[in-house]
Amino acid sequence: LLNPIDWTRQHFSPTPEDAATNGSVEECFTVVRVEDGAFATVDPADPFLCWPNDTFDYSEPVATNFG
């Protein structure tokens, strides 16, 4: 699973100096596990764990659903 891409501004890669202008608003990933031989998300209701992308400071991830 991939977090959504905002094609109105994400045509260029973000840089370490400025991750927010061309990068995702949030940095997200999905945790999956194998159940009965198939991939399953850890939390089907909110499968993404996301952090703000405008800082490198630590924060707790927020469970998110883009659907």
SEFI-332696 format. One record per residue (C-alpha): residue in one letter; x, y, z. Coordinates in Angstrom, 2 decimals. Layout:
+--------+---------+---------+---------+
: lumvex :      c1 :      c2 :      c3 :
+--------+---------+---------+---------+
:      A :       X :       Y :       Z :
...
+--------+---------+---------+---------+
***
This chain:
+--------+---------+---------+---------+
: lumvex :      c1 :      c2 :      c3 :
+--------+---------+---------+---------+
:      L :    0.00 :    0.00 :    0.00 :
:      L :    1.22 :    3.47 :   -0.85 :
:      N :    0.09 :    6.76 :    0.58 :
:      P :   -1.64 :    9.06 :   -1.94 :
:      I :    0.39 :   11.26 :   -4.28 :
:      D :   -0.67 :   14.87 :   -4.78 :
:      W :    0.13 :   15.27 :   -8.49 :
:      T :   -0.55 :   19.03 :   -8.32 :
:      R :    2.82 :   19.48 :   -6.56 :
:      Q :    4.69 :   16.17 :   -6.26 :
:      H :    6.28 :   16.00 :   -9.72 :
:      F :    9.73 :   16.61 :   -8.19 :
:      S :   11.48 :   14.75 :   -5.41 :
:      P :   11.64 :   16.37 :   -1.98 :
:      T :   15.07 :   17.44 :   -0.74 :
:      P :   16.54 :   17.02 :    2.75 :
:      E :   16.47 :   20.81 :    3.12 :
:      D :   12.79 :   21.04 :    2.11 :
:      A :   10.85 :   17.81 :    2.45 :
:      A :    7.43 :   19.50 :    2.57 :
:      T :    7.21 :   21.53 :   -0.68 :
:      N :    7.36 :   18.60 :   -3.11 :
:      G :    7.00 :   15.76 :   -0.65 :
:      S :    4.01 :   14.13 :    0.95 :
:      V :    2.17 :   16.08 :    3.63 :
:      E :    2.68 :   13.02 :    5.81 :
:      E :    5.24 :   10.23 :    5.71 :
:      C :    3.28 :    6.97 :    5.89 :
:      F :    3.77 :    3.24 :    5.78 :
:      T :    1.64 :    0.17 :    6.35 :
:      V :    2.42 :   -2.73 :    8.65 :
:      V :    1.32 :   -6.07 :    7.23 :
:      R :    1.43 :   -9.62 :    8.49 :
:      V :    0.76 :  -12.98 :    6.90 :
:      E :   -2.47 :  -14.69 :    7.97 :
:      D :   -3.35 :  -18.06 :    6.46 :
:      G :   -0.89 :  -17.48 :    3.62 :
:      A :   -2.20 :  -14.01 :    2.67 :
:      F :   -1.10 :  -10.48 :    3.54 :
:      A :   -3.32 :   -8.63 :    6.02 :
:      T :   -2.93 :   -5.12 :    7.41 :
:      V :   -2.46 :   -4.91 :   11.15 :
:      D :   -5.40 :   -2.48 :   11.47 :
:      P :   -7.80 :   -2.77 :    8.48 :
:      A :   -9.81 :    0.30 :    9.57 :
:      D :   -6.73 :    2.59 :    9.62 :
:      P :   -3.96 :    0.72 :    7.79 :
:      F :   -1.45 :    3.59 :    7.48 :
:      L :    0.84 :    4.88 :   10.23 :
:      C :    1.71 :    8.51 :    9.44 :
:      W :    3.97 :   11.27 :   10.72 :
:      P :    4.09 :   14.95 :    9.71 :
:      N :    6.62 :   15.49 :    6.92 :
:      D :    7.55 :   19.07 :    7.79 :
:      T :    9.89 :   18.12 :   10.65 :
:      F :   12.36 :   15.40 :   11.52 :
:      D :   11.50 :   15.65 :   15.23 :
:      Y :   10.08 :   12.47 :   16.74 :
:      S :    6.33 :   12.16 :   17.19 :
:      E :    3.99 :    9.23 :   17.69 :
:      P :    2.49 :    7.91 :   14.44 :
:      V :   -1.18 :    8.56 :   13.72 :
:      A :   -3.27 :    5.67 :   12.39 :
:      T :   -4.83 :    6.91 :    9.13 :
:      N :   -7.21 :    5.77 :    6.39 :
:      F :   -7.09 :    7.55 :    3.02 :
:      G :  -10.24 :    5.84 :    1.73 :
+--------+---------+---------+---------+
***
